[in-house]
């Protein structure tokens, strides 16, 4: 079934039962979203720190 058939194939009983039984594949809570945001920020900062360190080491070798 394709998504464009969604407007043509409607049944209120099935739709309401599906909505009641629906559980998202990745349940996101406020706490989970906060942990993901903080983890993303810390990971990005760690990658940036490693890249800056490599850049400084490379630059230092050129000056010597």
C-alpha positions, 0 to 999 in steps of 0.5 A: 500500500502506498501513502497516496492511497491514505485519503481513499482508504479510510475506516474510522474504526480501524483508524481509532484502534490503530491510534490506540495501539500505536507505540513509537519505535523510539519513545522520546521523553523530555529526559531522553531528549535532554540526554541526547542533546547533551550527548551530542554537544559533548561528542561534538566538543570532543571531536573538535578538541581532538581535531584542534590538537591534531592541527596544533601538532601539525602546525608545530612540526611545520615551524620547527 
